[in-house]
Amino acid sequence: MRAVGHTQRVDSPRVTAWLDELERTIPPHERRVLRIAHRGASAHAQENSANAIRIAAELGSDLVEVDVRVTADGVPVISHDDSLNRVYGVPGRIPRADAGAASRPRRR
């Protein structure tokens, strides 16, 4: 590993090349750590819900990371799981279900 500033780097030519490019192209005064909410503020609301995304923004998140899957009838839905059971409480898989099955999340 080689260290630059307070950052340790992995010895990988590809990673090193990307980090060098970022250091070269982003001025030091513009560098900052982004706060990314995984599935929204899922500790405060149903994961991947509009409410979780809104709360994440209110808590100061810069970005929200979500997974998008497509139902059998071609409707994109935000869901981490391919399965409908854990979050939606119904058997089946999103790619095999219609949008109606994926639109009724289980309440916390």
N, C-alpha and C positions, 0 to 999 in steps of 0.2 A: 504494500500500500504506500501511496505517497500522500502527503498532507499539503493542502493549500489553505492558508488562513486557518480557520477553525474546522475545516472540512477534511475528513479522511476519504480517500478514494480507493475504489476497488481496482486491482491490477487487471484491467480488461482494455485492450486497445480500442474497442468500439465505445465503451463508456468513457474512457479518457478523452477520446476525440470529441464526443458530444459535450463533455464538461469544459474542455478547452474552448470549443466553439461558443458555448454560452458565456464563458468568462470574457472572450474576445468581443462579443457582440452586445452584451448587456452591461452598461456602465454601472460601477459599484453603487452609486446612489439610487439606482432603479431596481436593485436586487432586494428581494424580500421573500419571506416564507409565506406561501398561500395557505389559508385555512380552508380545507376541503371537507365538507360534511359527507360522509359515506352513507348513502341512502337517506339523505336529509338528516334532521335531528332525530334519529331513530330512538334515542333514549327518552325523548319527550313526546313523540307521536308515532302513529303507525308508520313503519318504514316505507319509504318511497311515496308517501301520500303528499297531496298538495299542502296539507297542514305541516308535515315534517319539513318540507322545502321552505315554507314561509317562516317557520320557527328557526331553521338554520340561518336564514338571512337575518332575522332579528337578533340572533346570537352573534352575528358578525362573520359568518362564513363568507369566503370569497367565491367559492364554487360549491356545487352539489354534484356528487357522482351518483349516477343511477344506471341501471341496466334496462335496456329496452328489448322486449321480445315481441314477436308478431303472432297473433292468433291465427287459427285456421282460416278465418274469413278476412284476413289481411289487415287487421286493426293493430297498430302498435300499442303496447301496454308497458308501463314501468313495473318491472318485477325482477328481483334478483334471482329468484328460483324459476326453473323451468316447470316445476310442479305447482299445482294450484292448492295443494293441501295445507302447507304450513301457514301461509298468509291469508289465503282466501277461504280455507276450511272446506273445500270441496275436492273430491277425487279428480284426477286427470292431469294432463300436461297442457301448458299454454299453446304450443304449436298445434295441438289437436282439438282445442276448444274454440267455441265462438266467443266473441267479445263480451257477451252477457255474463258468462261464467267468470270472467276475470274482472268484472266491474263491481263485485260485491265483497270487499275485503272484510275479514273477520275483525271485529272491534276489540281493542285492548281493554 
